[in-house]
Amino acid sequence: MKVLSLFDGISSGRLALERAGIPVEKYYASEIDKYAIQVAQKNYPDTIQVGDCTKIDYKKYAGEIDLLIGGSPCQ
């Protein structure tokens, strides 16, 4: 499954998919917090960081993403 995660944080969404037994082929993460990105990359080094969700060209991912997930920013 190819996933795009908005407001990815530390990739809790990927952890949930893993625990549910759902295989992830590609995981794109939109996150801007540098510390959250560091944790995500340490745990899932194959994560493709795509940056700020307000600046993504979503057309680039049309037809490629099987699942769009996201959690609005936790303040």
RAMO-V420855 format. One record per residue. RES is the residue in three letters. PSI is psi as a letter, one per 20 degrees, with the letter a starting at -180 (999 if undefined). OMEGA is omega in whole degrees, -180 to 180 (* if undefined). NEAR is the number of other ideal C-beta (glycine too) atoms within 12 Angstrom. Layout:
BEGIN
res-><RES & RES>
psi-><PSI & PSI>
omega-><OMEGA & OMEGA>
near-><NEAR & NEAR>
END
This chain:
BEGIN
res-><MET & LYS & VAL & LEU & SER & LEU & PHE & ASP & GLY & ILE & SER & SER & GLY & ARG & LEU & ALA & LEU & GLU & ARG & ALA & GLY & ILE & PRO & VAL & GLU & LYS & TYR & TYR & ALA & SER & GLU & ILE & ASP & LYS & TYR & ALA & ILE & GLN & VAL & ALA & GLN & LYS & ASN & TYR & PRO & ASP & THR & ILE & GLN & VAL & GLY & ASP & CYS & THR & LYS & ILE & ASP & TYR & LYS & LYS & TYR & ALA & GLY & GLU & ILE & ASP & LEU & LEU & ILE & GLY & GLY & SER & PRO & CYS & GLN>
psi-><p & p & q & o & o & q & l & h & c & k & k & h & h & h & g & g & g & g & h & i & k & o & q & o & g & q & o & p & p & o & q & i & o & h & h & g & g & g & g & g & h & g & h & m & i & j & p & o & p & j & b & p & i & i & j & p & n & h & h & h & j & p & i & h & p & h & p & p & r & q & p & q & p & o & 999>
omega-><177 & -171 & 169 & -178 & 177 & -175 & -169 & -179 & -179 & 179 & 176 & 177 & 179 & 177 & 179 & 178 & 179 & -179 & 178 & 179 & -180 & -178 & 180 & 179 & 177 & -180 & 177 & -177 & 175 & -178 & 179 & 180 & -173 & -179 & 175 & 178 & 179 & 179 & -180 & -178 & 177 & -178 & -178 & -175 & 179 & 177 & 179 & -179 & -178 & 174 & -175 & -177 & 178 & -177 & -180 & 171 & -174 & 177 & 180 & -176 & -179 & 179 & -179 & -175 & 177 & -176 & 175 & 179 & 177 & 174 & -178 & -173 & 177 & -177 & *>
near-><23 & 22 & 34 & 33 & 40 & 28 & 27 & 41 & 30 & 27 & 36 & 24 & 33 & 36 & 22 & 21 & 23 & 18 & 11 & 13 & 9 & 19 & 15 & 30 & 17 & 22 & 37 & 37 & 40 & 37 & 38 & 21 & 22 & 13 & 13 & 26 & 27 & 18 & 22 & 31 & 22 & 14 & 21 & 29 & 16 & 18 & 31 & 30 & 27 & 27 & 19 & 18 & 25 & 13 & 11 & 25 & 13 & 18 & 9 & 14 & 23 & 12 & 9 & 18 & 27 & 19 & 25 & 24 & 29 & 23 & 22 & 11 & 17 & 13 & 6>
END
